[in-house]
């Protein structure tokens, strides 16, 4: 890769965008390019951490293994972002795994190389670590929000007194209370007499009458119908029970959609449990 091409890629990274070119040149000499194919593992959960990775192109899936032998997606890291930064602080085992989504190009920075760069560019190093701290703070706030949302919805469903036929109204209200801005949401359930979904609950000001709730979606992650509308399925195995539609008060930036998709899709799991309990009661 030619020097100017490499510098251009470094400048596109949020963490490095404000650094002068002379500092980027010094740092670029420390970065090791790494190309990955779709599905290729960057590192496994529990592996020894010795480096941080910057995403130049493609996306990286961060995941954690579950007790049933599967894996739960935690985040998607897009170009201009980074991951694995805890390895710069201490040689701790990786808390999650990372794998490529599509073809990816990464830049890897080892702890030893970073230490040498810090000595040659101390002022830029301070800025570098300050940016990492800001990103970590945002990630911690998101994790806190997601955990609070999950426990709030799960707590509602765990109380049998709350599991009335209209409990989805309360679910939508609780979910929207954790989102920034005036979001709206609607819940749909499949009718036993018809393949068409019927709206059973809404919350917020948006009217969902013209939104198609029967679209096929990825039951694990949901999908964005446009920059403001997210569609998540309520499924039991291969069976579709219904879906949730969320409408943002303004277009959601592309960089934020993956994280929001994970947050909103995760809400479907406890809701499906509540629907199963209601079905058992009815029978």
C-alpha positions in Angstrom: 0.0 0.0 0.0 1.4 3.4 -1.0 2.2 5.9 1.7 -0.5 8.4 0.7 -3.1 5.7 0.5 -2.2 4.5 4.0 -2.3 8.0 5.4 -5.7 8.6 3.8 -7.1 5.4 5.5 -5.7 6.5 8.8 -7.2 10.0 8.5 -10.6 8.3 7.9 -10.5 6.7 11.3 -12.4 8.7 13.9 -9.7 8.1 16.5 -6.9 9.5 14.4 -8.7 12.1 12.3 -7.3 15.1 14.2 -3.7 14.1 14.3 -1.2 16.0 12.1 0.3 14.0 9.2 3.8 13.9 10.7 2.4 12.0 13.7 0.3 9.8 11.5 3.4 8.9 9.5 5.2 7.8 12.7 2.2 5.8 13.9 1.7 4.3 10.4 5.1 2.7 10.6 3.8 0.8 13.7 0.6 -0.5 12.2 0.5 -3.9 10.7 -2.1 -4.4 7.9 -4.3 -7.5 8.1 -6.7 -8.7 5.5 -9.6 -11.1 6.4 -12.2 -13.0 4.5 -15.8 -13.2 5.5 -16.2 -15.1 8.7 -12.5 -15.2 9.5 -11.7 -14.9 13.2 -9.6 -12.0 14.4 -9.3 -13.5 17.9 -11.3 -15.8 20.1 -12.8 -15.1 23.5 -10.3 -15.9 26.2 -7.2 -15.4 23.9 -4.3 -13.4 25.2 -4.7 -9.7 24.2 -1.6 -7.9 23.0 -2.9 -5.4 20.4 -5.7 -3.0 19.3 -7.3 -3.1 15.9 -8.5 -0.3 13.7 -11.1 -1.1 11.0 -10.2 0.3 7.6 -12.9 -1.5 5.5 -15.5 -4.0 6.1 -17.1 -4.7 9.5 -16.2 -6.8 12.5 -18.7 -8.8 14.6 -18.0 -8.8 18.3 -19.5 -11.9 19.9 -19.6 -13.9 23.1 -20.2 -17.7 23.4 -23.4 -18.8 25.1 -23.9 -21.8 27.4 -25.8 -23.8 24.6 -22.8 -23.7 22.3 -24.0 -20.8 20.3 -22.8 -17.2 20.1 -24.5 -13.9 20.9 -23.6 -10.8 18.9 -22.5 -7.9 21.1 -21.6 -5.3 18.6 -20.6 -4.5 15.0 -17.5 -2.4 14.5 -17.6 -0.3 11.3 -14.8 1.4 9.3 -13.2 4.3 11.3 -13.7 2.6 14.6 -11.5 0.3 16.7 -11.7 -2.7 19.1 -9.6 -4.7 21.4 -8.3 -1.6 23.2 -8.2 -3.2 26.7 -5.1 -5.1 25.5 -3.2 -1.7 25.6 -3.9 -1.4 29.3 -3.1 -4.9 30.5 -2.5 -8.4 29.2 -5.9 -9.6 30.1 -7.7 -12.4 28.2 -10.1 -11.2 25.5 -13.6 -10.8 27.0 -15.2 -11.6 23.6 -14.4 -12.9 20.2 -14.1 -11.0 16.9 -14.7 -12.1 13.4 -15.0 -10.5 9.9 -18.3 -9.7 8.3 -17.5 -9.7 4.6 -14.0 -8.9 3.5 -12.1 -6.6 5.9 -8.9 -4.7 6.2 -7.6 -4.0 9.7 -4.6 -2.2 11.1 -3.1 -3.9 14.2 -1.1 -1.9 16.8 0.8 -4.0 19.3 1.5 -2.8 22.8 5.2 -2.7 22.4 5.0 -0.6 19.2 2.6 1.8 20.9 5.1 2.3 23.8 7.8 3.3 21.3 5.4 5.7 19.5 4.4 7.3 22.8 8.1 8.2 23.4 8.5 9.9 20.1 5.0 11.6 20.0 4.0 12.2 23.7 1.6 15.1 22.9 -0.2 13.1 20.2 -0.2 10.1 22.5 -2.2 12.0 25.1 -4.8 12.9 22.5 -4.8 9.3 21.3 -5.6 7.9 24.8 -8.1 10.7 25.5 -10.0 9.7 22.3 -10.0 6.1 23.4 -11.4 7.1 26.8 -14.2 9.0 25.2 -15.2 6.1 23.0 -15.0 3.7 26.0 -17.3 6.1 27.9 -19.8 6.0 25.1 -19.7 2.3 25.0 -20.2 2.0 28.7 -23.2 4.3 28.6 -24.7 2.2 25.8 -24.1 -1.0 27.8 -25.7 0.5 30.9 -28.7 1.6 28.8 -29.1 -1.9 27.2 -28.8 -3.7 30.5 -31.3 -1.4 32.2 -33.7 -1.8 29.3 -33.4 -5.6 29.3 -34.0 -5.8 33.1 -36.9 -3.3 32.9 -38.7 -5.4 30.2 -37.8 -8.7 31.8 -39.0 -7.5 35.2 -42.4 -6.6 33.7 -42.8 -10.0 32.1 -41.5 -11.9 35.2 -44.5 -10.7 37.3 -47.6 -12.9 36.4 -49.9 -10.0 37.3 -48.5 -8.0 34.4 -49.2 -10.6 31.8 -52.5 -9.4 30.6 -53.5 -9.4 26.9 -52.6 -5.7 26.7 -49.2 -6.1 28.3 -47.5 -5.1 25.0 -48.7 -1.5 25.6 -46.7 -1.4 28.8 -43.7 -3.1 27.0 -43.6 -0.4 24.3 -43.8 2.4 26.9 -40.9 1.0 28.8 -38.8 0.4 25.8 -39.3 3.9 24.4 -38.5 5.5 27.8 -34.9 4.2 27.3 -34.4 5.7 23.8 -33.3 9.3 23.1 -36.0 11.6 21.6 -39.6 11.1 20.8 -39.6 7.6 19.4 -42.8 5.8 18.5 -43.5 2.0 18.4 -46.1 -0.5 17.4 -46.6 -4.2 18.2 -48.3 -6.6 15.8 -49.4 -10.2 16.3 -50.2 -12.9 13.7 -53.9 -13.7 13.5 -54.7 -17.4 13.7 -57.4 -16.9 11.1 -55.2 -14.9 8.7 -51.6 -14.6 7.6 -51.9 -10.8 8.0 -50.5 -9.3 11.2 -52.8 -7.2 13.3 -51.7 -4.2 15.3 -52.3 -4.7 19.0 -50.4 -1.9 20.6 -48.9 1.5 19.8 -47.1 4.2 21.7 -46.0 7.6 20.5 -47.3 10.1 18.0 -46.4 8.3 14.7 -49.2 6.6 12.8 -48.1 3.2 11.5 -51.1 2.7 9.2 -49.0 2.9 6.0 -46.0 0.8 7.2 -46.0 -2.8 6.0 -45.6 -5.0 9.2 -45.5 -8.3 7.3 -42.1 -7.9 5.7 -39.7 -10.8 6.2 -36.9 -9.9 8.6 -33.8 -11.3 10.2 -35.2 -12.7 13.5 -31.9 -12.3 15.2 -31.1 -8.7 14.3 -34.1 -7.2 12.7 -33.7 -4.8 9.8 -33.9 -1.1 9.0 -36.7 -0.4 6.5 -35.3 3.1 6.1 -33.2 5.5 8.1 -36.0 6.0 10.7 -37.9 2.7 10.8 -36.7 -0.5 12.5 -38.5 -3.8 12.1 -37.9 -6.7 14.5 -39.6 -10.1 14.5 -41.1 -11.9 17.4 -40.3 -15.6 16.7 -40.5 -19.0 18.4 -38.1 -21.3 16.5 -39.2 -21.1 12.9 -42.6 -19.7 13.8 -43.3 -16.0 13.5 -45.6 -14.7 16.3 -45.6 -11.1 15.3 -43.2 -8.1 15.1 -42.3 -4.7 16.5 -41.9 -1.5 14.6 -39.9 1.4 15.9 -40.0 4.9 14.4 -37.2 7.3 15.2 -37.9 11.1 15.6 -35.2 11.8 13.0 -33.0 9.9 10.5 -30.6 7.6 12.4 -27.0 8.0 11.2 -25.6 4.9 9.6 -22.9 4.6 12.2 -25.5 4.2 15.0 -27.9 1.8 13.3 -26.0 -1.4 14.0 -25.9 -0.8 17.7 -29.5 0.3 17.9 -30.5 -2.8 15.9 -28.9 -5.0 18.5 -30.6 -3.1 21.3 -34.0 -3.2 19.9 -33.8 -6.8 18.6 -32.8 -8.0 22.0 -36.1 -6.7 23.5 -37.9 -9.4 21.4 -36.6 -12.3 23.5 -38.4 -11.5 26.8 -41.5 -10.4 24.9 -41.7 -13.7 23.1 -41.5 -15.4 26.5 -44.4 -13.4 27.7 -46.5 -14.3 24.7 -45.7 -18.0 25.3 -46.9 -17.7 28.9 -50.1 -16.0 27.7 -50.7 -18.8 25.1 -50.2 -21.5 27.8 -52.7 -19.8 30.0 -55.3 -19.6 27.2 -55.0 -23.3 26.5 
